[in-house]
Amino acid sequence: MIHLRRMLVVVVAVLAVANFTTSLALAQDPANGKVIYEETVWQCSRCHGEQAEGAWSRPLSNSTLTEQEWIDQVRNPRRNMPAFSASQISDEQILDIRAHILTLPAPAADFAPRDPGTSDNPGQNVFWQKRCVACHDPDTGPMNGYVERGEQPTVQGVIAQLRTPKNRMPAYSEAQVSDADATLIANFLVEQFAQHAAPATLPTSGSESAPIWPAWLVFAGGVIAAGGFVLRRFVTRSTAR
């Protein structure tokens, strides 16, 4: 009798797990996955291509990874892919993306990642080679945000943003972007900030260095014009008499 009860418990547990797994599979939404994949806030399509054919990073449309392997790759990625936390994208959203990707055709040709090129500027070169250009402007980097905040880039700030990023940016480990590389990137951003930030002080109207003679000419011209008008009226009236 005891063995029968144990078997019954095991059967119920197995059925519950199977039902839960089936529910998760049925809950996957390819349409939602398409939206998430194409959202610029996550930049999935920027790195992997609009049709998951590969761009800066490898193709996904020919992936044979299981659901759990997809989740593991997003959380603790291999190679150069940065990590996304659960607060940035949920397991369900990852599986929705996978469901969308499985609807896309496999790449038609052998994949070769885009070549970012090289720069004579050491920091910009690292910025390019680490594929930061997939999400940021290759010439100025994330400069607009710094300029808008009036915040000069620092080495400490760049390293902190790479390791524990704010907003939606994924995290890069020391193995992916070293502190030395981050320092070079920070130096590049400091140079760009100096070129793009607004000057600390702007010339004010009426300053001593501004010439005032144009205003006097306008004033004098107005006086002469008014005098000529009055004189003309006077002459006209005198002639009429």
Beta strands, then each sheet from edge to edge (+ up, - down):
end
